[in-house]
């Protein structure tokens, strides 16, 4: 017999790991103890040496579904504590060290709990907050570590005798399940002066009659209405001030999802995963259960997700229709989490509030994914995914504070990066304060105190301005370098790579706006080798919401690279449908170079083409024109448009003038919009392959990292990747890290870590 100490690191608190250790030790006949200590699990086992080795191996191989074991360490023989059995000790006090703690994300209700929810004989029948060690709230309720009930928002709910017995029973699946509760002792629903089942019935009645309900979810309030009721959906858009951005729809299961959309095997696995993200799916063209057109205006894809909590299941079952479930906020504001603040912010939106008395400690919106074939594209990393750690080679603790749009931050230390949840667009004080609160909370939980802050070059970004007020040294990181570095770091690329970054706008190191960039890079630096031609943005940032202005900028002031701009008569065919006053104003601005910064932006070129094809002259959210252009293209076969790649100032430059001229001419000849939209996508893929081929011919690496919001476009990504692979190139794109600006902070942290370590 021998005694050995063990330590287990990773996501091992809040996931049923101590009960699992207990059961494993008991099964093997070992004595000893286990406890949560700081951010890991440690304990002692006493028994035959061979059995202890088997025990240590099973800690990794048989870990609970929510656990992520990074390291199991057995110490040398120790003096035993002479435990007569194996027991779970109370957690030791004390804060975690750098990156010692990995916070478990919230997990969707498991099958066992769902069975109890539906069983009239069970004491948790129709109890909305049913959970166990395999499911339920985690990141949204944790206030401190080690992870115990007293350091969560469940501390205000003392366990009843029945729940206490389950909590203390090693054979029960709720053994040391910290959020455990039941109708006798746990949180309760509320609706005005109604409680429990009566509150739920009031919410069901409101939704069924065409109303809008503000529902308190896991990570914040959600707005709910009948997805098949056009008037309810239109009213939600009006009240929420969200005229066009698509809504997510919650359905009761895979069968309900399959009635609405075509679902691949990869998409099915994502829908049914414990993370329960919103998955963007292709709508069925025939035989689908009708959704109100206002759910996804002008689009051929819809965001679907399955119920996350017991409350979601009950609401769906009782309404018996698909539901719009969207963020509980007004347009561009952070999702509401505080009850009083939610009632104030959403008073003019919701017809009633279905609340409960369990506080939300951390704000987490819904995660959003889509797939290009079997390739996963993370659009938004939030509930269910964040703050699970990602690998990152980092020695000193660093933080990436993100960009302006689709904001996230990253804390990194000890080989791991914690990518914080999606905050939103840092366009106002409320969103900025939400970022600061989330940053402070995760820094406290993880124990990561960054010694260096990495930020964007743009001085106008609120994240950059905040970083400049902090005492730590700062590392500025160019926007598009951060995009491709995020992809490279996620995939563990160690050497130089060819980076292709297509997005809206990012400040370049020459002081101009970039957005269609080809670079040779490693994690510590880059050099620009290719770009898109520049064009003025009439009105600066205002042009983002006015694709017609962006189009005029390209037609009237596109960069002179030897190709004539679109012929005047082609231009007049477009301008003839614009407001004459706006046309005159923008024309004068371009001619006089008044408030017309130039940009080499792929995103703005998408806007231009969408406007030229009559799809969008004004938009209500960033990227709307590009989304409509992709939807218009569909699966249409196309012949590419004219295009030209030239050498200018030592760079390979895509001259877009021939493309736009050909597009206008073919449109005047009557070619359908769908075919021209598809032709534009194909043309950009061909141009990208030409830019890459010329860079490789000059010695660029053959590993390609793609980044930037344009690669959320499935058609563009698929065609670009196919053509680059045909050249024998290795092509990578982010899967866990958002490909758009939500991944910028991770890329910033990767660049900062590499520069501090003096490596690529």
N, C-alpha and C positions, 0 to 999 in steps of 0.2 A: 504494500500500500504506500502511496505517495501523495503529497499535497502540492498542487500547482495553482498559481494565480493566473487568471486570464483577463485580457482586455479586448474589447471588440469596438471597432471604429467604423463610422459610416452613418447611414440613416437608421439608427437603432433605438431611438427614443420615440415613444408615441406610436409604435407600430406593433405592439404586442411581443417585443423581443424578450423581456424578462420572463413572462409566462412560458414562452417557447423554450428558453434556457432551462427553466424549472422542469418542464415536461421531459426534455431530452435527458437531463441529469437523472431524473427519477427513473426513466425507462432503462437507463444504463446502470442503475444501482449506485450512483455516486452521491456523496454527501457534500455539503458546502453551502454556498450562498451566492446571490447575484444582486447587484444594485445599479441604479443610474448614478453615474459620477460625472459631474460637469457635462461634457457633450458626448460621452461614450458610455458603454456598459462594462463593468468589471465585476470580478468575483473570485471565488476559490472553489476548486473541486478536489475531492479526496477519493482515491480509488486505485485500482491497478493501473500501471503506466500505459499499457496498451489501450485500455478502455478510455483513459483520459485523452489519448491521441484521437480515438474515434469521436469522442465528444467534441473536440476542437474542430475536426473536419466537418462535422454535421452543423456546427454553428454557421458555417459558410454555405454548405450545400442545401440545407433544409430550412433556411431562414424564412420567416413569414413573408407573405406576398408584398407587403408594403415596405419591407426592409431593404436596404441596399448596403451590404457588408463590404467595406473597403479593405479591412485588415483585421486579422485575428492574431493576437500575440499571446503565447504561453511563456511564463517566466520559469526560472529554475525552481527546483524544489523549495518549498517554504515550510515554516512551522505552521501546522494546521490550527484552525480555530476551534476544532473539535465539535463541529455541529453534528448533532445526532441524525439529522435528516438534511434535505436540501431545502432552503427557504429563500424567499424574496425579501430582501432588507429594504428599509426605507431609504430613499435617495439621500446621498450626502450633500450638504449645502455647499455653496461656492459657485463662482461663475466660470464659464468655459474659457479656455485659452483660444488663441487664434485658429479659426477654422476647425476647432475641435467638435463643434456641434453642427449637425446637419438636420435642418428642420423638416419634418415630414409634411408634404402637401395634404390637403383635404382629399378624402377618398369617397367615391360614390357608395351608396348603400349596397351592401353585399346581398347575395341570394338568401342566406340564412335569416338576416334581419328582415328582408322583404317578405319572406314566408311568414314570419311572426306578425308583420304589419297587416297581412291579409287573413290571418287565422282568427276567427271569432273566439276560439277557446284560449288564445294566448293573452296574457295580461298586458301585452304591448300592442294589442289589436288596435289599428288605426292611430297609433301614437306617432306623431310626425317626427319625433326626435330619436327614434330607435337607432342604436349603433352598437358596435362591439369592437374588439381589438383589430378586426380586419377592415373596418370602414368608419366613416363619420368625420366630423370636423377635427382638424389638427392645427394647421398653420393659422387659421382664422381665429382660434381661441387661445393660443399659447401666449402667456404674458411673461414668462420667465422659465429658466431651466435650473436644475434638471426637470424633466417633464413629469409633473405630478399634478393631480387635480387642484391642489391648493395654489398652483401657479398657472391656472387657466381661468377663463371666465365662467367655468362650471363650479368654481369654489363656493358660489352663493347658493348652491343647491345641495344640501346635506343628503346623503344616501338614506333611503328608507331601509328597513330591515331586509327586505327581499333583495334589493340591489346590492346592499352591503354583503349579503351572503354570496351572491354571484361574484362580486369583486374579490372576495377572499378565497374562493373555491378554485384550486389549481385545475380541476377537471372542467371548469366552465369556460366558455369562449370569451366571457367578460371578466376573466381573472385579470385584475389590474388594468382594465380598460378605463382610462381616466374620464372620458365624457359619458360614462354609463348613466342612464336615467330611465325613468318610467313615468306613467301618469301620476303616480303618487308623490314623486319627489323631484321631478325634472321640470324643464321649461314648459310653459303653456302658451298656446296661441291666444291672440287677442284681436278683437275688431270692435272698436268703440267700447261699449260696456259689456260686450259678449266675450266668453272665454271658451277655449277648447273646441269641441265639435260644433258648437253653435257659431263660433267665429268662422270656422272653415265653411260652414253652410252659407253664411252671409257672403263670403268671397265667391263661392261657386255661383250663387244666385246673381251676383253683380256681373261676373264674366259672361254667364249664360244669357243675360239680358242685354249684352252689348256694351257693358261698362269696362272700365280700366281699373285694375287693382295694383297697388304698390305692395309687393310681397317682400318680406324680410328674408333674404336667402342666406347662404353660408358666408359669403364675403362681401355682402352689401345688398341694398335694395334692388329689386327687379320690378319692371313694369310688365303687366300681363294682360292680354286680351285675347279674344277668339280670333285665331288666324284665318278663319274662313269668313269673317264678317267684314265686308269692305268698309262699312261706316265706322266700325270700331277701330280698324287699322288706320283709316284716314284721320280720325279724331286723335288717335295717339300721335300720329305724325304732326298734326297741327299743334297739339299741346306741348309736345316734347321739343318742338322746333327742329325737327329732323325731316326735311322734305323728301329726301330721296335715298339716303343710305339704307341698305337692306336690313331687315330685322331677322333675328334668329328665331327658329320655330322648334318648340319642344314637342316630341311625339312619344307615345306610350311604349314603344319598343321597336325592334327591328322590323316587325311586320308593318307597323305604322309608317316607319321611315321608307320602306320599300314601296309602299303605295304612292309615295310622293316623288321618289328619286331613284336613280340607278346607282347601285352600291357595289363597289368592288370588294374583294377580300380584304385588302388593306384598309379600306374605309370602314368596313364592318368591324374589324378589330379595334380601330380607333373609337368608333361609336360606343362599343360595349366595354371599353377599358375602364379601369377604376378612375381614370382621370376625367372621363365624360366630357371631352371637349365638344365645342361646336365644330362640325365637319361640313365644309362646303361641298355640295354634291350636285350632280347634273339632274335637273328636273326631268321627270318622265313627260314625254310629249303627248301620250295618250293614256286614257284610263286612270289618271291620277285623281286622288281626292282633291277637290278644288281648294286652293289657297286664294285669298284675296289678292288681286294683282298688286295692290299697294305694299305687300310684304316684300317683294323683290322687283321693283319697277324696272322694266326693260332688260332684265337679266335672265339667263338660262340656267343659273345655278342658285341653290338655296342653302342657307346654313341650318342644319338640323342637329339636334342633340337629344339624348335620352335623359330621363329624370335623374337628378343627382341625389336628392334627399327623399326621405319618406313623405315630407310635405308635398314635394313635386308629384310623387306618385298618387297621393290622395287627390290632389287638385285635378290632375289629368283624368283620373278614373271617374271622378264625380262630374266633371264637365263633359267628358267623353268626346272631345274634339281636340285637334292640334291647337297649340297655344303659342302666340307670340310671347317670347320671354326676352326682354331686352334690358339693358343697363338702367338702373333707377337713378337717372340724372337728367338734367337739361342738356341740350347739345353743347359739347366741348367742356362740360364741367365734370369733376370726378364723381364716381358712383357714391351715393349716399350710404353711410354706415351708422351714423348716430340717429337714434329715433327722433329726437326733437328736430335735428337738422333736416332729416328726411321729410318730416311733416311740413316743415317750412318750405323746403325746396320743391317738393312735389305736390303741394296743396292745389296748384292749378292744373295738375296733370291727372292725378288719380281720383277716382270716385270713392275710394275707400282704401284702408290700410290693413293688411293682414300681417300682424306683427307677432313677436314673441319676446319673452323677457330674458333671453340669453344674449349678453352683449357680444358684439363683433369687435375683436381686438385689432384685426388687420384687414385692410381693404383688398379684396381679390375679385376682379371681374372674371367673366368666362374666358377660357382659352379658345383659340380658333385655329384649326388646321385645315389643310387641303392636301390632295395628292396629285402628282403628275405621274401616272402609272403607279409604280410602287414607291416612288420617291415622296417622302413626307416634306411638306412645306409648312413651317410654323408661321402663322400670320400674327398671332398674339399669344404670348406665354404668360399665363396667369393661373386661375384656380385649377388645381389638380396637377399642374406641371411645376409652377413656382411654389416655394423656393428650393426645389430639389437641386443639389449641386451638379455642376458640370466640370469636367476635367480642364485644368489650365496649368501650364508650367509657370509657377510663380514662387519666388523665394521670399521677397519682402511683401507684406500686406499692401495691396493697392486697391483703388476704387476707380471705376469708370462712371462718370456722372451723366453720360448719355447726351442725346441731341435735344431737339425741340419737339418734334412730332413723334407720336407713338412711344412716348418716353419710358425708358427703364433705367435702372442703375445696376451696377455690378460691384460686389465686394469679393475680393480674391485673396487667398492666403493658403499656404501649405498644400499646394497642388490642386486646389479646388476653387471654383468660382460660384458664387451665389448670385444668380441673375434675378434681381427683384421683380415683383409683379408689374405688369403693364399699368402705367399711371394715366396716360392720355396725352393730350397735347399741352405743353407748358405755355399756354397762351394767356393765362390769367393767374391771379393771386391764389385762388382756391386750389387749382391743380398744382401749383408750385408748393403750396403748403402740404398737400397730400403726398408729394414726393418727399419732402423733408421728414414728415412723420413716418413714412414707410422706411426711409433710409435710417433714421434713428432707431427704429424698432428692430430691424434686422441686424444692424451693427451691434445692438445690445445683446440680441439672442445668440449671434454667432461668435461674439467676442472679437470680431475682426476690427482692429483700429488701423485704418489705412495710413501708411506713412507718406504716400504720394497720391495725388488726385490727377486723373487723366480727363481731359475735356476736349470739346470740339474747338476748331479754330474760330468759329463764328462768334464775334463779340456780342451780338445781339441775343443769343440764346440765353434764356434764364438759367439754364444749367451751367453755362460758362460763367455768367456773372456771379452765380453763387460760389462756384469753385474759387473764383478770384478773391472772395472774402474770407476764405479759410486759411488757417495758419500753415497747412502742409505745403511742401513743394508741389509744383504743378507741371504736368507734361501735356502740352497741346498736341492733339492728334488730328490729322486731316480726315475729313468726313469719309471719303471714299476708301482711303487706306484702312480706316476702322471697319468698313463694310467687308472688304476682302480678307482682312486679318481675322475677323470673327469666323469666317468660313474656314480659313486655314487652321486656326487654333482648335476649332471643334473637331476637325479631322486629324489633328496631330501632325500637320505638315511642318517639318523641321527646317527644310532648306528653302531656297528661293522658289517663287511660283509666279505664274502669270495671273494677274488679277483683273477681272472685268466687272466694273461697277456701273450699273445703270439705275438712276433714280431721278427724283425731282430736282432738288437743288442742294448743293453743299459748297461751302466756301473753299476755294482752291488756295494753294500756297502762294499763288501769284496775285491774290486779292480779287480774282474774278470768280463768278459762279460756275461750278462744274456740275456734271450730272451724266455724262456719257464717256466713261474713262477706261482706258486700258493702261495698266501699270505693270512693271516688273518689280516685285516686292519680296521682302521677307517680313517677319513680325516687327522688326525694329525700324524699317524704312522702306522707301519705294522711289522709283523714278517713272515719270509719265512717258509712255511710248505711243499712245494713240488717244484720240478723242473724237467727239462729234463736232461738226461745225457749229459756230456760235450764232446766236440770233438775239436781238434785243427783246427784253421783257417790258413792254409798255406799262408803266405804272409800278414797276418793281414787283414786290410780293403780291400786289393786287392782281397781277396777271394770272396767278395760280387759280383764282376763282373765275377767270374770264378767258377760256380757251380761244375765243374769237380774237382777243387781243394778242395772244401768243401766236396765233396763225398769221395775223397781220404783221407781227414782228418778223416772222420767217419770210413772208412773201415780199415785204417792203425793205427789209434791212438785213436779210441773211448774209452771212460772211461771204465775201467775194473770193472764191477759190478757183476761178477760171470758168465755171459753169454759169450761164445766164440765169438770173432769177426767173421764176415762172413768168411766162409771157404776159404782158399787160392784159390781153383779152381773156386769158385764163384767170388772172387775178380778179378782173371785173366780174367774172361769173360767180365768184365767191362773195365779193364785197357788195354785190347788188342786193343781197337779202339782209344786210346789216343796217342798223340804225344810222341814218346819214350824219347825225350830229356826232355820235361816237366814232364813226369812221373818220370824219374830218379831224376830230381831236387826236385820235391815235395816229393818224397819218402825219399830223404836224409834230407830234411827240417823236416819232421815229425819224422824221426828216431833220428835226433839230436836235436829236439826241438828248431829249429832255426826260429825265427820270426813266431811262431805258437801259438798265444794266444788261450786259450781254451774258449769255449762259450757253454752255455746251451740254445741254440737258436732254437725255433720252426721254425722261418723263414729260418734259414740255413738248417734245416732238410728238409723243402720243396725243397730247392735248390738241396740238395743231391739226393732226390728221382727223381726230374725232370731230373737230369743228368744221374742217373742210368738207367732211362727209355729211354734215348736218346732224350729227348725233348729240353734240353738246356745245353750246356757245357760252353758257354759264353753268357753273357747278356749285353744289352746296357742301361738298366735302372733298378733301384732297385725294386725288386718284380716281374720281368719279368718271371723268372722260375716258381714261384708259380702261376702266372696267366695262364701260359701255362699248368701247371699240372691240375689246376681246369678245364680249357677248355677241356683237354683230358678226364677227368673223366665224364664230361657231366652229363647225368641222368642214367649212367650205373649202373646196380645192381652188387653188389660185396660181396665177403666173406672176412671178416677181415684177416689181416696179423697177424702173431705171435707177441706177445707183452708181456712185463713183467714190473711190478711195484715192486720195492724193497725198503727196508729201508737202508739208508746210511747217516751216520753223523747226525742223528736226523731228516732227511727229507725223505719224500716219493719221489722216483726218478723213472722216466720212463726210462728204459733201452732200447734203440733203436736198439741194436745189433741184437736181434732176428727178429725184424721187417725188417731190411735191408737184413738179410740172407734169410728170407722167400721170400721177394720181388725178390731177384736175382734168387733164385732157381725156383720160379714160372715163371719168365720171360724166363729162359733157357728151361723150359718145354713147352714153347709156349703160355703161357697165354697172351691175348691181353693187350696192353698198357693201353687202356681205362679201362679195368677191374681192372688192378693193380693200376692205378691212383685213381679210385674210392675206392679200398680197403684201400689205404693209408689214404684217408680222413675219412673213417669209423673207421679205427684203431685209429686215433688220437682222434676222438670223444669218443670212448670207453675208451681210456686211460684217457682222461679228466674226464669222469664220475667216473672212478676208483679213480683218485687222489682226486676228490671232495668228494667222499664217505668216503675215509679214513680220510680226514681232518674233515669232519662232525662227524664221529665216535669218534674223539678225542676232540670234543667240538666246532668245527668251526661253525660260524653262517650259517643259512640256506638261507640267501640272497646272491646271487652270482652276482658280477659285472664283465663283460667281457670287455677287452680292448686290444689294440694292433692291428697293421696292418694286422695280419693273419685273424682277424675276418671280414675283408672286403670280405673274401672268403665266398660266399653265401652257398656253400655246407657244409663247415666246421661249419659255424655259425648255420645253420638250424639243423644239426645233433647233435651238442653239446647241443644246447638249448633243443631239444627234449628229449635227454637222461637225462639231469639234471632235467628237469621238471618231468620226470617219477620218479625221486627219491623224489619228493615232494619239490624241491627247487624253490625258487623265482629267476628267471633269468632276469637280466637287461643288456641292451647294449645301447650305446650312439645312439641318434637319431638326435638331433640338433648339438651336438658336434662331430667333426670327430673322428672316432674310432681309427684311426692311429695316427701318430705323429702330425698331425694338431690339435689334441685335447690336446696335452701335456701341452701347456701353461695354458689352463683352469684348468687342474688338478693341476698344480703347484700353481696357484692362490688360488685354493680351499684348498690345504694343508697349504699354508702360512697363509690364513685367519683363519683356524682352530687352528694352533699353536699359533697365536697371541691372539686368544680368549680363548685359553686353553681348547678347547672342541674337541671331535672327529668328 
